[in-house]
Amino acid sequence: MNEKDYMKMAIELSKKSVASGGGPFGAVIVKDGKVIATGHNCVTQHHDPTAHAEVSAIREACQKTGDFKLEGCQIYSSCEPCPMCLSAIYWAGIEKIYFANTREDAKNIGFDDSFIYDQIPLQPSKRSIPSEEIMRNEAQQAFRMWEDKDDKVEY
């Protein structure tokens, strides 16, 4: 199989998702030329705003591999990943992203993430959902415990 074959799988998943009541998004994760996980958008079916195709595929891949890192993997997404999915891809250590539709294409059918991209560079107190720092000194204890922990698994 090659890149186009994997992308065809992601696109088919996006179509099946629409047919079953989900959003038009599908994702496939590949390692060493083998599909290790797939996902499709099931936000509305699972009542879970994080149940995007890429996040679902990452969750499945991590369960199958028994690791929270997906180094050596590529992800094929039927659409350019949203900010949440892009962050999850980076956290998972996936090495390459292939996508079909662009975020502009998604925006044109009502999936507009531009407001999130606009919020990210703002100071937390200036965002549309304001943030307020409280009890930082108390919270620092957990950070010190982590810093001093000899057997921590870094990520």
Secondary structure, DSSP 8 states (H G I E B T S, - for coil): --HHHHHHHHHHHHHHHHHTTS-S-EEEEEETTEEEEEEE--HHHHT-TT--HHHHHHHHHHHHHT-S--TTEEEEEEE---HHHHHHHHHHT--EEEEEE-HHHHHHTT---HHHHHHTTS-GGGSSS------HHHHHHHHHHHHH-TT----
